Amino acid sequence: MAVPSSRNLRITTGVLLLLAGMASIVFPFLSAIALTIGFGSVAVVAGVSQLTRLGAGDDGRSKLFRLLSALLYLGGGLFVLVYPLDSSFSLTLFLGALLLVEAVMELAAAAAASGPARAAVLVDGVITGLLGVLVLAEWPTDTLWAIGTFFGVALFISAFRMFSAGDLQPGADAS
């Protein structure tokens, strides 16, 4: 996660991440369902967007692919919205993979940066990676609580990184 350069924006972002993380940990089932519904809503909006751009295709083939893409987004998004509990199993698998990708990005950021908050970025990457491995290792048996809890913990750790990452810039000196 990128760190805002403005101190006020960094603190505001950190507080919001902290509150969202705490809510996800306290109410893991509700946060899992909310994440699932959010994912479905985004897919429906993407499908509608593809449909509105259908006339912009140059040829029949591009229009066909845009129509197929729109139908896939709409069908998948509507399925998720109609069956959010069942869809949370798939979203849990996706979240595990997403946490692993985020961990790799955080570890790369820690390797490329210098400054007082570099250790916080490294810890964030390691913890996020461990959460991703835990989600994937326990999938699908712990879906109903894991997605909300682990997502909350990842947000919680990122919030603390926001509070401590004031000087973190790639290539900055730790003076």
C-alpha positions in Angstrom: 0.0 0.0 0.0 1.4 3.4 -1.0 2.0 5.8 1.8 0.5 9.3 1.3 3.1 12.1 1.5 0.9 14.5 3.5 1.1 13.9 7.2 -2.6 14.7 7.7 -3.7 12.4 4.9 -1.4 9.7 6.3 -2.9 10.0 9.8 -6.5 10.1 8.4 -5.8 7.0 6.3 -4.2 5.2 9.2 -7.2 6.0 11.5 -9.7 4.8 8.8 -7.7 1.6 8.2 -7.5 1.0 12.0 -11.2 1.4 12.4 -12.0 -0.8 9.4 -9.6 -3.4 10.7 -11.0 -3.4 14.2 -14.6 -3.7 12.8 -13.5 -6.6 10.6 -11.9 -8.5 13.5 -14.9 -7.9 15.8 -17.5 -8.8 13.2 -15.7 -11.3 10.8 -18.8 -12.8 9.3 -20.4 -9.5 8.6 -17.2 -8.1 7.0 -16.9 -11.3 4.9 -20.4 -10.9 3.6 -19.8 -7.1 3.0 -16.6 -7.8 1.1 -18.5 -10.4 -1.0 -21.4 -8.0 -1.7 -18.9 -5.3 -2.6 -17.1 -7.6 -5.0 -20.4 -8.5 -6.7 -21.4 -4.9 -6.9 -18.1 -3.9 -8.6 -18.6 -6.8 -11.1 -22.1 -5.7 -12.0 -20.9 -2.1 -12.5 -18.1 -3.4 -14.7 -20.6 -5.4 -16.8 -22.8 -2.4 -17.3 -19.8 -0.3 -18.2 -18.8 -2.9 -20.9 -22.4 -2.8 -22.2 -22.4 1.0 -22.5 -19.2 0.7 -24.5 -20.5 -2.0 -26.8 -21.2 0.5 -29.7 -17.6 1.7 -29.6 -16.1 -1.5 -31.1 -14.5 -1.2 -34.5 -15.5 -4.5 -35.8 -17.9 -7.4 -35.1 -15.2 -9.4 -33.2 -14.4 -6.6 -30.7 -18.1 -6.1 -30.1 -18.6 -9.8 -29.5 -15.7 -10.0 -27.0 -17.0 -6.8 -25.2 -20.5 -8.4 -25.1 -19.1 -11.7 -23.7 -17.0 -9.8 -21.1 -20.1 -7.7 -20.1 -22.2 -10.9 -19.7 -19.5 -12.6 -17.7 -19.2 -9.6 -15.3 -23.0 -9.2 -15.0 -23.6 -13.0 -14.6 -20.8 -13.4 -12.0 -21.7 -10.2 -10.2 -25.4 -11.0 -10.0 -24.6 -14.5 -8.8 -22.4 -13.1 -6.0 -25.2 -10.6 -5.0 -27.9 -13.3 -5.0 -25.8 -15.9 -3.2 -23.3 -13.9 -1.1 -22.7 -16.7 1.5 -21.9 -19.3 -1.2 -19.8 -16.8 -3.0 -17.7 -16.0 0.1 -16.0 -19.4 -0.4 -14.6 -18.3 -3.7 -13.8 -14.8 -2.4 -11.8 -16.4 0.5 -9.7 -18.2 -2.1 -9.2 -15.0 -4.0 -8.4 -13.1 -0.8 -5.7 -15.6 0.1 -4.1 -15.1 -3.3 -4.5 -11.3 -3.1 -2.8 -11.3 0.3 0.2 -13.2 -1.1 0.5 -10.8 -4.0 0.3 -7.8 -1.6 3.0 -9.4 0.6 5.3 -9.7 -2.4 4.7 -6.1 -3.3 5.3 -4.9 0.3 8.6 -7.0 0.5 9.7 -5.5 -2.8 8.9 -2.0 -1.4 10.9 -2.8 1.7 13.9 -4.0 -0.4 13.8 -0.8 -2.6 13.3 1.7 0.2 15.5 3.1 3.0 14.4 5.2 5.9 13.1 4.8 9.4 9.9 3.0 8.4 11.5 0.3 6.2 11.3 -2.2 9.0 7.5 -1.5 9.3 7.1 -2.2 5.6 9.0 -5.5 6.0 6.9 -6.6 8.9 3.8 -5.6 7.0 4.9 -7.8 4.1 5.8 -10.8 6.2 2.5 -10.7 8.2 0.4 -10.2 5.1 2.2 -13.1 3.5 1.6 -15.3 6.5 -2.1 -14.3 6.5 -2.4 -15.3 2.8 -0.8 -18.7 3.5 -3.2 -19.3 6.5 -6.2 -18.4 4.4 -5.2 -20.8 1.6 -4.1 -23.6 4.0 -7.5 -23.6 5.8 -9.7 -23.0 2.8 -12.6 -23.8 2.6 -13.3 -25.0 6.1 -12.8 -21.6 7.9 -14.3 -19.4 5.2 -17.0 -17.9 7.4 -14.7 -16.3 9.9 -11.3 -16.3 8.2 -11.9 -13.8 5.4 -13.1 -11.1 7.8 -10.6 -11.7 10.5 -7.5 -12.0 8.3 -8.6 -9.0 6.2 -9.1 -7.0 9.4 -5.6 -8.0 10.7 -4.1 -6.9 7.4 -5.9 -3.6 7.6 -4.8 -3.2 11.2 -1.1 -3.8 10.4 -1.3 -1.4 7.4 -2.8 1.3 9.7 0.1 1.1 12.0 2.5 1.3 9.1 0.7 4.5 8.0 1.4 6.0 11.5 5.1 5.1 11.3 5.9 5.6 7.6 6.4 9.4 7.5 9.8 9.4 5.9 9.6 6.3 3.8 10.5 7.1 0.2 12.4 4.8 -2.2 16.1 5.7 -2.1 15.7 8.2 0.8 18.5 8.5 3.3 17.9 7.5 6.9 19.4 10.7 8.4 
